[in-house]
Amino acid sequence: MSRLLLALTICLVGLGGCAIQTVPDSDSDATATPPVARPQPPAPVPAVHALSRMLEECRAQVEAQQWQAAIASAERGLRIDRREPELYLLLAKSYWGLADLDRARQFARQGLRYVSGPFSPVAADLNRLLAVIE
């Protein structure tokens, strides 16, 4: 019996080192940690707004006769919407401003493919520019 008692004592002493860690209730306010606020990524800008900003920027550059900057802006705009006729008009005007008549003609003709109708203001501007170039 003494061996049995000795074995039980050894087991109990061995188990004493394996203490169970308690986790506090989630309902207790004293130990609760506030949730970590994670920064939210900025909302993506819809393509329509990006294109509008690009067109405004490009128009201003054409008005200021900043031909290279206008070309770069219009090309960025075409990456957003390849079918926007006003971008082709602005490209044609910019190349015309640089005296590159072949490219001006090419972009004016491309723009006419995407106009909404023959009586749209962009179509009229493209046709006027073509008449001057040719």
Disulfide bonds with the S-S distance in Angstrom:
none
